[in-house]
Amino acid sequence: MKKEFQDKVVLITGSSMGIGKAMASHFAMRGAKVAINARNAEKLGRTAKELRQEGFEILEVPADVSVWEQVEGMITSVVTHFGQLDILINNAGIATRGSVENVSPEVFQKMVNVNILGSVFPSKAAMPYISKQSGSIIFVSSIAAFYGLPYNGIYSSTKKALTAFSESLRLETKEKGIHVGIAYVSFTENDPQKIILDSDGNRIYLENRKGIKKQSPETVSSIISNMVLMRRNSVSLSFMGKALNFIHRIFPGIIKMIYTRNMATIKAQSEGKPRYVEAEKNK
Ligand SMILES: NC(=O)c1ccc[n+]([C@@H]2O[C@H](COP(=O)([O-])OP(=O)(O)OC[C@H]3O[C@@H](n4cnc5c(N)ncnc54)[C@H](OP(=O)(O)O)[C@@H]3O)[C@@H](O)[C@H]2O)c1
């Protein structure tokens, strides 16, 4: 594989598993030094060890991206260790399920904290360093951002908020030479250990979503890394993602009709029998 990211330092938030971990491996394979992040330090350490065994240069920076002081500490650690920061991938994100009527206020709050502020804070803290390198800030959004998905209202809203934030940031940082990109990720094969929140904030495993065509985390990583290389503003993943992006802008009524026709299926998926991780709330 070509080493297009040789001498570049990449920080990927939420990278102890799933798409973030795949991106860490992908950027490292293409020559980057990679800082990985998550809240659970033990699990992050295991991921770092695995990636180092592949011969990659990896730094682990445990932090909660929704807490400003921890984010400042994370960015300082990366810059102190590597001497620079070129690319920030705001990947950390959480999901919940349930109707607006059922989801608790605490879960709404947590979704906003992690999915919006958890991308806003790292971007703000990293900006001075990324500007020095004329580097990139990338937001990992979702095709759920195009049109409010029923029974996933707060998830859709937080991902849609990233669209507006990335637009503002792109205009504000043009003179500073920062590239700002947003990736609308489609259904992706999830880690078997992927955890989401139920409507009360209990941690439950996300069951394998059957009957849906999914992309591999490796494909997602390749598309996002190419977006960085080509300094593209936005990319929609998968054929369905591209079609949804086009249709929602020109004929939003069609998306509304598709969702309305499939309400029963979407509702049933959001109410599937939960498999609890532990009896703790709001971790
Ligand atoms: N999977 C899909 O089908 C899909 C589709 C569209 C968009 N996306 C987006 O792609 C991104 C990655 O999704 P994924 O499915 O790969 O996620 P995942 O497997 O659930 O992994 C989430 C990662 O984020 C970390 N994390 C969670 N909260 C955090 C916080 N407050 N601070 C720091 N790290 C945190 C987790 O570790 P800790 O729990 O230890 O913190 C974990 O490493 C998300 O933004 C998601 O919304 C995913």
The ligand as an SDF file (V2000), in Angstrom:
LIG
                    3D

 48 52  0  0  0  0  0  0  0  0999 V2000
  -22.0080    1.4560   12.5100 N   0  0  0  0  0  0  0  0  0  0  0  0
  -22.8110    2.0350   11.6240 C   0  0  0  0  0  0  0  0  0  0  0  0
  -23.5960    1.3650   10.9190 O   0  0  0  0  0  0  0  0  0  0  0  0
  -22.7580    3.5460   11.4300 C   0  0  0  0  0  0  0  0  0  0  0  0
  -23.5550    4.1350   10.4470 C   0  0  0  0  0  0  0  0  0  0  0  0
  -23.5020    5.5100   10.2670 C   0  0  0  0  0  0  0  0  0  0  0  0
  -22.6870    6.2860   11.0610 C   0  0  0  0  0  0  0  0  0  0  0  0
  -21.9340    5.7040   12.0340 N   0  0  0  0  0  0  0  0  0  0  0  0
  -21.0810    6.5710   12.8740 C   0  0  0  0  0  0  0  0  0  0  0  0
  -19.7450    6.1020   12.8280 O   0  0  0  0  0  0  0  0  0  0  0  0
  -19.1020    6.3470   14.0790 C   0  0  0  0  0  0  0  0  0  0  0  0
  -18.5020    5.0550   14.6190 C   0  0  0  0  0  0  0  0  0  0  0  0
  -19.5500    4.1000   14.7490 O   0  0  0  0  0  0  0  0  0  0  0  0
  -19.2530    2.5840   15.1990 P   0  0  0  0  0  0  0  0  0  0  0  0
  -20.4670    1.8120   14.8680 O   0  0  0  0  0  0  0  0  0  0  0  0
  -17.9430    2.1390   14.6790 O   0  0  0  0  0  0  0  0  0  0  0  0
  -19.1510    2.7790   16.7940 O   0  0  0  0  0  0  0  0  0  0  0  0
  -18.8500    1.6970   17.9520 P   0  0  0  0  0  0  0  0  0  0  0  0
  -18.4330    0.3920   17.3780 O   0  0  0  0  0  0  0  0  0  0  0  0
  -20.0220    1.7450   18.8780 O   0  0  0  0  0  0  0  0  0  0  0  0
  -17.5800    2.3380   18.6820 O   0  0  0  0  0  0  0  0  0  0  0  0
  -17.7140    3.5670   19.3260 C   0  0  0  0  0  0  0  0  0  0  0  0
  -16.3570    4.0130   19.8210 C   0  0  0  0  0  0  0  0  0  0  0  0
  -16.4980    5.3300   20.3970 O   0  0  0  0  0  0  0  0  0  0  0  0
  -16.0160    5.3150   21.7480 C   0  0  0  0  0  0  0  0  0  0  0  0
  -16.7780    6.3120   22.5000 N   0  0  0  0  0  0  0  0  0  0  0  0
  -18.0980    6.3190   22.8180 C   0  0  0  0  0  0  0  0  0  0  0  0
  -18.3980    7.4100   23.5470 N   0  0  0  0  0  0  0  0  0  0  0  0
  -17.2380    8.1190   23.6840 C   0  0  0  0  0  0  0  0  0  0  0  0
  -16.8990    9.3200   24.3390 C   0  0  0  0  0  0  0  0  0  0  0  0
  -17.8100   10.0350   25.0250 N   0  0  0  0  0  0  0  0  0  0  0  0
  -15.6070    9.7480   24.2820 N   0  0  0  0  0  0  0  0  0  0  0  0
  -14.6690    9.0330   23.6070 C   0  0  0  0  0  0  0  0  0  0  0  0
  -14.9300    7.8900   22.9670 N   0  0  0  0  0  0  0  0  0  0  0  0
  -16.2110    7.4320   23.0110 C   0  0  0  0  0  0  0  0  0  0  0  0
  -16.1980    3.8530   22.2030 C   0  0  0  0  0  0  0  0  0  0  0  0
  -15.3350    3.4800   23.2730 O   0  0  0  0  0  0  0  0  0  0  0  0
  -15.7290    3.7590   24.8320 P   0  0  0  0  0  0  0  0  0  0  0  0
  -17.1070    3.2430   25.0220 O   0  0  0  0  0  0  0  0  0  0  0  0
  -14.6730    3.0360   25.6190 O   0  0  0  0  0  0  0  0  0  0  0  0
  -15.6310    5.2300   25.0310 O   0  0  0  0  0  0  0  0  0  0  0  0
  -15.8000    3.1270   20.9110 C   0  0  0  0  0  0  0  0  0  0  0  0
  -14.3890    3.0890   20.7870 O   0  0  0  0  0  0  0  0  0  0  0  0
  -20.1730    6.9610   14.9910 C   0  0  0  0  0  0  0  0  0  0  0  0
  -20.0680    8.3600   14.9790 O   0  0  0  0  0  0  0  0  0  0  0  0
  -21.4680    6.5130   14.3460 C   0  0  0  0  0  0  0  0  0  0  0  0
  -22.5440    7.3740   14.6440 O   0  0  0  0  0  0  0  0  0  0  0  0
  -21.9440    4.3480   12.2430 C   0  0  0  0  0  0  0  0  0  0  0  0
  1  2  1  0
  2  3  2  0
  2  4  1  0
  4  5  1  0
  4 48  2  0
  5  6  2  0
  6  7  1  0
  7  8  2  0
  8  9  1  0
  8 48  1  0
  9 10  1  0
  9 46  1  0
 10 11  1  0
 11 12  1  0
 11 44  1  0
 12 13  1  0
 13 14  1  0
 14 15  2  0
 14 16  1  0
 14 17  1  0
 17 18  1  0
 18 19  2  0
 18 20  1  0
 18 21  1  0
 21 22  1  0
 22 23  1  0
 23 24  1  0
 23 42  1  0
 24 25  1  0
 25 26  1  0
 25 36  1  0
 26 27  1  0
 26 35  1  0
 27 28  2  0
 28 29  1  0
 29 30  1  0
 29 35  2  0
 30 31  1  0
 30 32  2  0
 32 33  1  0
 33 34  2  0
 34 35  1  0
 36 37  1  0
 36 42  1  0
 37 38  1  0
 38 39  2  0
 38 40  1  0
 38 41  1  0
 42 43  1  0
 44 45  1  0
 44 46  1  0
 46 47  1  0
M  CHG  2   8   1  16  -1
M  END
$$$$
